[in-house]
Amino acid sequence: MADPSCPFCAIIMGEGWAREVYRDDHAVAFFPLRPAALGHTLVVPRRHISDIWELPEADAVHLTHTVLRVAVALRTAIAPDGLNIIQSSGAAATQTVPHLHVHLVPRWAADAMG
């Protein structure tokens, strides 16, 4: 079920703007408006789930499958040296959109050198 006040639900329903890179029956992947790096991608469940504590196990399986699929696509497309996979739940963990999402942030060795 969608939350009409959620910006990620709007994207999922086709009412919000995003550069989508993947969609299936369970999840959507798109580029964030302010990417941390080339290829930075968000993966979100299509159902409105506010955080990790509300994620049913069956949905977790689908979300993980999509994260893995996008990770492989990023490796193939832009050949990063590494990849950060980040999921933050709750304001104290810097979650700013109350819809569960996973960040995939490609990294290159030169990134670590500042």
DRENMI-301035 format. One record per residue: residue number from 1; residue in one letter; x, y negated, z negated of N, C-alpha, C in turn. Coordinates in nm, 2 decimals, decimal comma, m for minus. Example, Ala and Ser with C-alpha at 12.3 -4.5 7.8 and 13.67 -1.06 7.14 Angstrom:
<zanus>
zanu seq->1&type->a&n_X->1,32&n_Y->0,57&n_Z->m0,78&ca_X->1,23&ca_Y->0,45&ca_Z->m0,78&c_X->1,32&c_Y->0,33&c_Z->m0,78;
zanu seq->2&type->s&n_X->1,28&n_Y->0,22&n_Z->m0,71&ca_X->1,37&ca_Y->0,11&ca_Z->m0,71&c_X->1,29&c_Y->0,00&c_Z->m0,79;
</zanus>
This chain:
<zanus>
zanu seq->1&type->m&n_X->0,08&n_Y->0,12&n_Z->0,00&ca_X->0,00&ca_Y->0,00&ca_Z->0,00&c_X->0,09&c_Y->m0,12&c_Z->0,00;
zanu seq->2&type->a&n_X->0,05&n_Y->m0,22&n_Z->0,08&ca_X->0,13&ca_Y->m0,35&ca_Z->0,09&c_X->0,09&c_Y->m0,45&c_Z->m0,01;
zanu seq->3&type->d&n_X->0,18&n_Y->m0,53&n_Z->m0,05&ca_X->0,16&ca_Y->m0,64&ca_Z->m0,14&c_X->0,16&c_Y->m0,77&c_Z->m0,05;
zanu seq->4&type->p&n_X->0,04&n_Y->m0,84&n_Z->m0,04&ca_X->0,04&ca_Y->m0,95&ca_Z->0,05&c_X->0,13&c_Y->m1,07&c_Z->0,02;
zanu seq->5&type->s&n_X->0,18&n_Y->m1,07&n_Z->m0,11&ca_X->0,28&ca_Y->m1,18&ca_Z->m0,15&c_X->0,42&c_Y->m1,14&c_Z->m0,13;
zanu seq->6&type->c&n_X->0,45&n_Y->m1,02&n_Z->m0,08&ca_X->0,58&ca_Y->m0,97&ca_Z->m0,07&c_X->0,64&c_Y->m0,99&c_Z->0,07;
zanu seq->7&type->p&n_X->0,75&n_Y->m1,06&n_Z->0,08&ca_X->0,81&ca_Y->m1,09&ca_Z->0,21&c_X->0,85&c_Y->m0,96&c_Z->0,29;
zanu seq->8&type->f&n_X->0,89&n_Y->m0,86&n_Z->0,22&ca_X->0,93&ca_Y->m0,74&ca_Z->0,29&c_X->0,81&c_Y->m0,66&c_Z->0,34;
zanu seq->9&type->c&n_X->0,70&n_Y->m0,67&n_Z->0,26&ca_X->0,58&ca_Y->m0,61&ca_Z->0,31&c_X->0,53&c_Y->m0,68&c_Z->0,44;
zanu seq->10&type->a&n_X->0,55&n_Y->m0,81&n_Z->0,44&ca_X->0,51&ca_Y->m0,89&ca_Z->0,56&c_X->0,59&c_Y->m0,84&c_Z->0,68;
zanu seq->11&type->i&n_X->0,72&n_Y->m0,82&n_Z->0,66&ca_X->0,81&ca_Y->m0,77&ca_Z->0,77&c_X->0,76&c_Y->m0,63&c_Z->0,82;
zanu seq->12&type->i&n_X->0,73&n_Y->m0,55&n_Z->0,72&ca_X->0,68&ca_Y->m0,41&ca_Z->0,75&c_X->0,55&c_Y->m0,41&c_Z->0,83;
zanu seq->13&type->m&n_X->0,46&n_Y->m0,51&n_Z->0,80&ca_X->0,33&ca_Y->m0,52&ca_Z->0,87&c_X->0,34&c_Y->m0,60&c_Z->1,00;
zanu seq->14&type->g&n_X->0,46&n_Y->m0,64&n_Z->1,03&ca_X->0,48&ca_Y->m0,72&ca_Z->1,16&c_X->0,44&c_Y->m0,86&c_Z->1,15;
zanu seq->15&type->e&n_X->0,42&n_Y->m0,91&n_Z->1,02&ca_X->0,38&ca_Y->m1,05&ca_Z->1,00&c_X->0,49&c_Y->m1,14&c_Z->0,96;
zanu seq->16&type->g&n_X->0,61&n_Y->m1,09&n_Z->0,93&ca_X->0,72&ca_Y->m1,16&ca_Z->0,89&c_X->0,83&c_Y->m1,14&c_Z->0,99;
zanu seq->17&type->w&n_X->0,93&n_Y->m1,24&n_Z->1,00&ca_X->1,03&ca_Y->m1,23&ca_Z->1,10&c_X->1,15&c_Y->m1,15&c_Z->1,04;
zanu seq->18&type->a&n_X->1,20&n_Y->m1,06&n_Z->1,12&ca_X->1,32&ca_Y->m0,99&ca_Z->1,09&c_X->1,37&c_Y->m0,92&c_Z->1,22;
zanu seq->19&type->r&n_X->1,51&n_Y->m0,91&n_Z->1,23&ca_X->1,56&ca_Y->m0,83&ca_Z->1,34&c_X->1,57&c_Y->m0,68&c_Z->1,29;
zanu seq->20&type->e&n_X->1,47&n_Y->m0,61&n_Z->1,33&ca_X->1,46&ca_Y->m0,47&ca_Z->1,29&c_X->1,55&c_Y->m0,38&c_Z->1,37;
zanu seq->21&type->v&n_X->1,61&n_Y->m0,29&n_Z->1,30&ca_X->1,70&ca_Y->m0,20&ca_Z->1,37&c_X->1,66&c_Y->m0,05&c_Z->1,36;
zanu seq->22&type->y&n_X->1,56&n_Y->m0,02&n_Z->1,27&ca_X->1,51&ca_Y->0,11&ca_Z->1,26&c_X->1,38&c_Y->0,11&c_Z->1,19;
zanu seq->23&type->r&n_X->1,29&n_Y->0,20&n_Z->1,23&ca_X->1,16&ca_Y->0,22&ca_Z->1,17&c_X->1,11&c_Y->0,36&c_Z->1,19;
zanu seq->24&type->d&n_X->1,06&n_Y->0,42&n_Z->1,08&ca_X->0,99&ca_Y->0,55&ca_Z->1,10&c_X->0,87&c_Y->0,54&c_Z->1,01;
zanu seq->25&type->d&n_X->0,81&n_Y->0,66&n_Z->0,98&ca_X->0,69&ca_Y->0,66&ca_Z->0,90&c_X->0,71&c_Y->0,62&c_Z->0,75;
zanu seq->26&type->h&n_X->0,83&n_Y->0,62&n_Z->0,71&ca_X->0,86&ca_Y->0,60&ca_Z->0,56&c_X->0,94&c_Y->0,48&c_Z->0,53;
zanu seq->27&type->a&n_X->1,02&n_Y->0,43&n_Z->0,62&ca_X->1,12&ca_Y->0,32&ca_Z->0,59&c_X->1,14&c_Y->0,23&c_Z->0,71;
zanu seq->28&type->v&n_X->1,19&n_Y->0,11&n_Z->0,68&ca_X->1,22&ca_Y->0,02&ca_Z->0,79&c_X->1,36&c_Y->m0,04&c_Z->0,75;
zanu seq->29&type->a&n_X->1,44&n_Y->m0,06&n_Z->0,85&ca_X->1,58&ca_Y->m0,12&ca_Z->0,83&c_X->1,59&c_Y->m0,25&c_Z->0,92;
zanu seq->30&type->f&n_X->1,64&n_Y->m0,35&n_Z->0,86&ca_X->1,65&ca_Y->m0,48&ca_Z->0,93&c_X->1,77&c_Y->m0,56&c_Z->0,87;
zanu seq->31&type->f&n_X->1,81&n_Y->m0,66&n_Z->0,95&ca_X->1,92&ca_Y->m0,75&ca_Z->0,91&c_X->1,86&c_Y->m0,85&c_Z->0,81;
zanu seq->32&type->p&n_X->1,93&n_Y->m0,88&n_Z->0,70&ca_X->1,88&ca_Y->m0,99&ca_Z->0,61&c_X->1,91&c_Y->m1,13&c_Z->0,68;
zanu seq->33&type->l&n_X->1,84&n_Y->m1,23&n_Z->0,63&ca_X->1,85&ca_Y->m1,36&ca_Z->0,68&c_X->1,99&c_Y->m1,42&c_Z->0,65;
zanu seq->34&type->r&n_X->2,05&n_Y->m1,38&n_Z->0,54&ca_X->2,18&ca_Y->m1,43&ca_Z->0,50&c_X->2,28&c_Y->m1,31&c_Z->0,48;
zanu seq->35&type->p&n_X->2,33&n_Y->m1,25&n_Z->0,59&ca_X->2,41&ca_Y->m1,13&ca_Z->0,57&c_X->2,54&c_Y->m1,16&c_Z->0,50;
zanu seq->36&type->a&n_X->2,59&n_Y->m1,06&n_Z->0,43&ca_X->2,72&ca_Y->m1,07&ca_Z->0,36&c_X->2,83&c_Y->m1,04&c_Z->0,45;
zanu seq->37&type->a&n_X->2,81&n_Y->m0,97&n_Z->0,56&ca_X->2,91&ca_Y->m0,93&ca_Z->0,66&c_X->2,84&c_Y->m0,88&c_Z->0,78;
zanu seq->38&type->l&n_X->2,92&n_Y->m0,87&n_Z->0,89&ca_X->2,87&ca_Y->m0,82&ca_Z->1,02&c_X->2,81&c_Y->m0,68&c_Z->0,99;
zanu seq->39&type->g&n_X->2,68&n_Y->m0,66&n_Z->1,04&ca_X->2,62&ca_Y->m0,54&ca_Z->1,03&c_X->2,54&c_Y->m0,51&c_Z->0,90;
zanu seq->40&type->h&n_X->2,55&n_Y->m0,61&n_Z->0,80&ca_X->2,47&ca_Y->m0,60&ca_Z->0,68&c_X->2,33&c_Y->m0,56&c_Z->0,71;
zanu seq->41&type->t&n_X->2,28&n_Y->m0,46&n_Z->0,65&ca_X->2,14&ca_Y->m0,41&ca_Z->0,68&c_X->2,07&c_Y->m0,37&c_Z->0,55;
zanu seq->42&type->l&n_X->1,94&n_Y->m0,41&n_Z->0,55&ca_X->1,86&ca_Y->m0,37&ca_Z->0,44&c_X->1,77&c_Y->m0,25&c_Z->0,48;
zanu seq->43&type->v&n_X->1,75&n_Y->m0,15&n_Z->0,39&ca_X->1,66&ca_Y->m0,04&ca_Z->0,42&c_X->1,56&c_Y->m0,05&c_Z->0,31;
zanu seq->44&type->v&n_X->1,43&n_Y->m0,05&n_Z->0,35&ca_X->1,32&ca_Y->m0,06&ca_Z->0,25&c_X->1,21&c_Y->0,04&c_Z->0,28;
zanu seq->45&type->p&n_X->1,15&n_Y->0,10&n_Z->0,17&ca_X->1,04&ca_Y->0,19&ca_Z->0,20&c_X->0,92&c_Y->0,11&c_Z->0,25;
zanu seq->46&type->r&n_X->0,84&n_Y->0,17&n_Z->0,34&ca_X->0,73&ca_Y->0,11&ca_Z->0,40&c_X->0,62&c_Y->0,08&c_Z->0,29;
zanu seq->47&type->r&n_X->0,61&n_Y->0,17&n_Z->0,19&ca_X->0,52&ca_Y->0,15&ca_Z->0,08&c_X->0,58&c_Y->0,04&c_Z->m0,01;
zanu seq->48&type->h&n_X->0,49&n_Y->m0,04&n_Z->m0,07&ca_X->0,54&ca_Y->m0,14&ca_Z->m0,16&c_X->0,58&c_Y->m0,07&c_Z->m0,29;
zanu seq->49&type->i&n_X->0,71&n_Y->m0,06&n_Z->m0,32&ca_X->0,76&ca_Y->0,00&ca_Z->m0,45&c_X->0,85&c_Y->m0,11&c_Z->m0,50;
zanu seq->50&type->s&n_X->0,82&n_Y->m0,16&n_Z->m0,62&ca_X->0,89&ca_Y->m0,28&ca_Z->m0,67&c_X->1,04&c_Y->m0,25&c_Z->m0,71;
zanu seq->51&type->d&n_X->1,07&n_Y->m0,14&n_Z->m0,76&ca_X->1,21&ca_Y->m0,12&ca_Z->m0,80&c_X->1,24&c_Y->0,03&c_Z->m0,81;
zanu seq->52&type->i&n_X->1,36&n_Y->0,07&n_Z->m0,85&ca_X->1,40&ca_Y->0,21&ca_Z->m0,85&c_X->1,32&c_Y->0,29&c_Z->m0,95;
zanu seq->53&type->w&n_X->1,27&n_Y->0,22&n_Z->m1,06&ca_X->1,20&ca_Y->0,30&ca_Z->m1,17&c_X->1,06&c_Y->0,34&c_Z->m1,12;
zanu seq->54&type->e&n_X->1,01&n_Y->0,28&n_Z->m1,01&ca_X->0,88&ca_Y->0,31&ca_Z->m0,96&c_X->0,89&c_Y->0,40&c_Z->m0,84;
zanu seq->55&type->l&n_X->1,01&n_Y->0,44&n_Z->m0,80&ca_X->1,03&ca_Y->0,52&ca_Z->m0,68&c_X->1,00&c_Y->0,67&c_Z->m0,70;
zanu seq->56&type->p&n_X->0,89&n_Y->0,72&n_Z->m0,64&ca_X->0,87&ca_Y->0,87&ca_Z->m0,66&c_X->0,98&c_Y->0,95&c_Z->m0,59;
zanu seq->57&type->e&n_X->1,00&n_Y->1,07&n_Z->m0,64&ca_X->1,11&ca_Y->1,15&ca_Z->m0,59&c_X->1,09&c_Y->1,18&c_Z->m0,44;
zanu seq->58&type->a&n_X->0,97&n_Y->1,21&n_Z->m0,39&ca_X->0,95&ca_Y->1,24&ca_Z->m0,25&c_X->0,99&c_Y->1,11&c_Z->m0,16;
zanu seq->59&type->d&n_X->0,95&n_Y->1,00&n_Z->m0,21&ca_X->0,99&ca_Y->0,87&ca_Z->m0,14&c_X->1,14&c_Y->0,85&c_Z->m0,14;
zanu seq->60&type->a&n_X->1,20&n_Y->0,89&n_Z->m0,25&ca_X->1,35&ca_Y->0,88&ca_Z->m0,26&c_X->1,42&c_Y->0,96&c_Z->m0,15;
zanu seq->61&type->v&n_X->1,37&n_Y->1,08&n_Z->m0,13&ca_X->1,43&ca_Y->1,16&ca_Z->m0,02&c_X->1,42&c_Y->1,10&c_Z->0,11;
zanu seq->62&type->h&n_X->1,30&n_Y->1,04&n_Z->0,15&ca_X->1,29&ca_Y->0,97&ca_Z->0,27&c_X->1,38&c_Y->0,85&c_Z->0,28;
zanu seq->63&type->l&n_X->1,39&n_Y->0,77&n_Z->0,17&ca_X->1,47&ca_Y->0,65&ca_Z->0,17&c_X->1,62&c_Y->0,69&c_Z->0,19;
zanu seq->64&type->t&n_X->1,66&n_Y->0,79&n_Z->0,12&ca_X->1,80&ca_Y->0,84&ca_Z->0,13&c_X->1,83&c_Y->0,88&c_Z->0,27;
zanu seq->65&type->h&n_X->1,74&n_Y->0,95&n_Z->0,33&ca_X->1,76&ca_Y->1,00&ca_Z->0,47&c_X->1,78&c_Y->0,88&c_Z->0,56;
zanu seq->66&type->t&n_X->1,70&n_Y->0,77&n_Z->0,54&ca_X->1,71&ca_Y->0,65&ca_Z->0,63&c_X->1,85&c_Y->0,58&c_Z->0,60;
zanu seq->67&type->v&n_X->1,89&n_Y->0,57&n_Z->0,47&ca_X->2,01&ca_Y->0,51&ca_Z->0,44&c_X->2,13&c_Y->0,58&c_Z->0,51;
zanu seq->68&type->l&n_X->2,13&n_Y->0,71&n_Z->0,51&ca_X->2,23&ca_Y->0,79&ca_Z->0,57&c_X->2,23&c_Y->0,77&c_Z->0,72;
zanu seq->69&type->r&n_X->2,11&n_Y->0,77&n_Z->0,78&ca_X->2,10&ca_Y->0,75&ca_Z->0,93&c_X->2,15&c_Y->0,61&c_Z->0,97;
zanu seq->70&type->v&n_X->2,12&n_Y->0,51&n_Z->0,89&ca_X->2,17&ca_Y->0,37&ca_Z->0,92&c_X->2,32&c_Y->0,37&c_Z->0,90;
zanu seq->71&type->a&n_X->2,37&n_Y->0,43&n_Z->0,80&ca_X->2,52&ca_Y->0,43&ca_Z->0,77&c_X->2,59&c_Y->0,49&c_Z->0,89;
zanu seq->72&type->v&n_X->2,54&n_Y->0,60&n_Z->0,94&ca_X->2,61&ca_Y->0,66&ca_Z->1,06&c_X->2,60&c_Y->0,57&c_Z->1,18;
zanu seq->73&type->a&n_X->2,48&n_Y->0,50&n_Z->1,20&ca_X->2,47&ca_Y->0,41&ca_Z->1,31&c_X->2,57&c_Y->0,29&c_Z->1,30;
zanu seq->74&type->l&n_X->2,58&n_Y->0,24&n_Z->1,18&ca_X->2,68&ca_Y->0,13&ca_Z->1,16&c_X->2,82&c_Y->0,18&c_Z->1,19;
zanu seq->75&type->r&n_X->2,86&n_Y->0,30&n_Z->1,14&ca_X->2,99&ca_Y->0,35&ca_Z->1,17&c_X->3,02&c_Y->0,36&c_Z->1,32;
zanu seq->76&type->t&n_X->2,92&n_Y->0,41&n_Z->1,39&ca_X->2,93&ca_Y->0,43&ca_Z->1,53&c_X->2,94&c_Y->0,29&c_Z->1,61;
zanu seq->77&type->a&n_X->2,85&n_Y->0,20&n_Z->1,56&ca_X->2,84&ca_Y->0,07&ca_Z->1,64&c_X->2,95&c_Y->m0,02&c_Z->1,61;
zanu seq->78&type->i&n_X->3,00&n_Y->m0,03&n_Z->1,48&ca_X->3,10&ca_Y->m0,14&ca_Z->1,45&c_X->3,22&c_Y->m0,09&c_Z->1,38;
zanu seq->79&type->a&n_X->3,23&n_Y->0,04&n_Z->1,36&ca_X->3,36&ca_Y->0,10&ca_Z->1,31&c_X->3,42&c_Y->0,03&c_Z->1,18;
zanu seq->80&type->p&n_X->3,34&n_Y->0,01&n_Z->1,08&ca_X->3,40&ca_Y->m0,05&ca_Z->0,96&c_X->3,50&c_Y->0,05&c_Z->0,89;
zanu seq->81&type->d&n_X->3,59&n_Y->m0,01&n_Z->0,81&ca_X->3,68&ca_Y->0,07&ca_Z->0,73&c_X->3,61&c_Y->0,13&c_Z->0,61;
zanu seq->82&type->g&n_X->3,50&n_Y->0,07&n_Z->0,56&ca_X->3,43&ca_Y->0,11&ca_Z->0,44&c_X->3,29&c_Y->0,06&c_Z->0,45;
zanu seq->83&type->l&n_X->3,21&n_Y->0,10&n_Z->0,34&ca_X->3,07&ca_Y->0,06&ca_Z->0,34&c_X->3,03&c_Y->0,05&c_Z->0,19;
zanu seq->84&type->n&n_X->2,98&n_Y->m0,06&n_Z->0,15&ca_X->2,91&ca_Y->m0,08&ca_Z->0,02&c_X->2,76&c_Y->m0,04&c_Z->0,04;
zanu seq->85&type->i&n_X->2,71&n_Y->0,04&n_Z->m0,05&ca_X->2,57&ca_Y->0,07&ca_Z->m0,06&c_X->2,52&c_Y->0,02&c_Z->m0,19;
zanu seq->86&type->i&n_X->2,43&n_Y->m0,08&n_Z->m0,19&ca_X->2,40&ca_Y->m0,15&ca_Z->m0,31&c_X->2,25&c_Y->m0,15&c_Z->m0,33;
zanu seq->87&type->q&n_X->2,20&n_Y->m0,11&n_Z->m0,45&ca_X->2,06&ca_Y->m0,12&ca_Z->m0,48&c_X->2,05&c_Y->m0,19&c_Z->m0,62;
zanu seq->88&type->s&n_X->1,98&n_Y->m0,30&n_Z->m0,63&ca_X->1,97&ca_Y->m0,37&ca_Z->m0,75&c_X->1,82&c_Y->m0,37&c_Z->m0,79;
zanu seq->89&type->s&n_X->1,80&n_Y->m0,34&n_Z->m0,92&ca_X->1,66&ca_Y->m0,34&ca_Z->m0,97&c_X->1,65&c_Y->m0,43&c_Z->m1,09;
zanu seq->90&type->g&n_X->1,56&n_Y->m0,53&n_Z->m1,08&ca_X->1,54&ca_Y->m0,62&ca_Z->m1,19&c_X->1,62&c_Y->m0,75&c_Z->m1,18;
zanu seq->91&type->a&n_X->1,56&n_Y->m0,86&n_Z->m1,23&ca_X->1,62&ca_Y->m0,99&ca_Z->m1,22&c_X->1,76&c_Y->m0,99&c_Z->m1,28;
zanu seq->92&type->a&n_X->1,79&n_Y->m0,92&n_Z->m1,39&ca_X->1,92&ca_Y->m0,91&ca_Z->m1,45&c_X->2,02&c_Y->m0,85&c_Z->m1,36;
zanu seq->93&type->a&n_X->1,98&n_Y->m0,77&n_Z->m1,27&ca_X->2,07&ca_Y->m0,70&ca_Z->m1,17&c_X->2,07&c_Y->m0,78&c_Z->m1,04;
zanu seq->94&type->t&n_X->2,02&n_Y->m0,90&n_Z->m1,04&ca_X->2,01&ca_Y->m0,99&ca_Z->m0,92&c_X->1,91&c_Y->m0,95&c_Z->m0,81;
zanu seq->95&type->q&n_X->1,81&n_Y->m0,87&n_Z->m0,84&ca_X->1,71&ca_Y->m0,84&ca_Z->m0,75&c_X->1,62&c_Y->m0,96&c_Z->m0,73;
zanu seq->96&type->t&n_X->1,62&n_Y->m1,02&n_Z->m0,60&ca_X->1,54&ca_Y->m1,14&ca_Z->m0,58&c_X->1,41&c_Y->m1,12&c_Z->m0,51;
zanu seq->97&type->v&n_X->1,40&n_Y->m1,00&n_Z->m0,44&ca_X->1,27&ca_Y->m0,97&ca_Z->m0,37&c_X->1,22&c_Y->m0,85&c_Z->m0,45;
zanu seq->98&type->p&n_X->1,10&n_Y->m0,85&n_Z->m0,50&ca_X->1,04&ca_Y->m0,74&ca_Z->m0,58&c_X->0,99&c_Y->m0,63&c_Z->m0,50;
zanu seq->99&type->h&n_X->1,07&n_Y->m0,58&n_Z->m0,40&ca_X->1,03&ca_Y->m0,47&ca_Z->m0,32&c_X->1,16&c_Y->m0,39&c_Z->m0,31;
zanu seq->100&type->l&n_X->1,16&n_Y->m0,27&n_Z->m0,35&ca_X->1,28&ca_Y->m0,18&ca_Z->m0,35&c_X->1,36&c_Y->m0,20&c_Z->m0,22;
zanu seq->101&type->h&n_X->1,49&n_Y->m0,22&n_Z->m0,22&ca_X->1,56&ca_Y->m0,23&ca_Z->m0,10&c_X->1,71&c_Y->m0,18&c_Z->m0,13;
zanu seq->102&type->v&n_X->1,77&n_Y->m0,13&n_Z->m0,02&ca_X->1,91&ca_Y->m0,09&ca_Z->m0,03&c_X->1,99&c_Y->m0,17&c_Z->0,07;
zanu seq->103&type->h&n_X->2,10&n_Y->m0,23&n_Z->0,02&ca_X->2,19&ca_Y->m0,30&ca_Z->0,11&c_X->2,30&c_Y->m0,21&c_Z->0,16;
zanu seq->104&type->l&n_X->2,32&n_Y->m0,21&n_Z->0,29&ca_X->2,44&ca_Y->m0,14&ca_Z->0,35&c_X->2,53&c_Y->m0,25&c_Z->0,40;
zanu seq->105&type->v&n_X->2,64&n_Y->m0,27&n_Z->0,34&ca_X->2,73&ca_Y->m0,38&ca_Z->0,38&c_X->2,86&c_Y->m0,32&c_Z->0,43;
zanu seq->106&type->p&n_X->2,89&n_Y->m0,33&n_Z->0,56&ca_X->3,01&ca_Y->m0,28&ca_Z->0,62&c_X->3,13&c_Y->m0,36&c_Z->0,57;
zanu seq->107&type->r&n_X->3,24&n_Y->m0,30&n_Z->0,55&ca_X->3,37&ca_Y->m0,37&ca_Z->0,50&c_X->3,48&c_Y->m0,33&c_Z->0,59;
zanu seq->108&type->w&n_X->3,58&n_Y->m0,42&n_Z->0,60&ca_X->3,70&ca_Y->m0,40&ca_Z->0,67&c_X->3,82&c_Y->m0,42&c_Z->0,58;
zanu seq->109&type->a&n_X->3,93&n_Y->m0,36&n_Z->0,60&ca_X->4,05&ca_Y->m0,37&ca_Z->0,52&c_X->4,09&c_Y->m0,52&c_Z->0,50;
zanu seq->110&type->a&n_X->4,07&n_Y->m0,60&n_Z->0,60&ca_X->4,11&ca_Y->m0,74&ca_Z->0,60&c_X->4,02&c_Y->m0,81&c_Z->0,50;
zanu seq->111&type->d&n_X->3,90&n_Y->m0,77&n_Z->0,47&ca_X->3,81&ca_Y->m0,83&ca_Z->0,38&c_X->3,87&c_Y->m0,83&c_Z->0,24;
zanu seq->112&type->a&n_X->3,94&n_Y->m0,73&n_Z->0,20&ca_X->4,00&ca_Y->m0,72&ca_Z->0,07&c_X->4,12&c_Y->m0,81&c_Z->0,05;
zanu seq->113&type->m&n_X->4,18&n_Y->m0,86&n_Z->0,16&ca_X->4,29&ca_Y->m0,94&ca_Z->0,15&c_X->4,26&c_Y->m1,09&c_Z->0,13;
zanu seq->114&type->g&n_X->4,13&n_Y->m1,12&n_Z->0,14&ca_X->4,08&ca_Y->m1,26&ca_Z->0,11&c_X->4,10&c_Y->m1,35&c_Z->0,22;
</zanus>
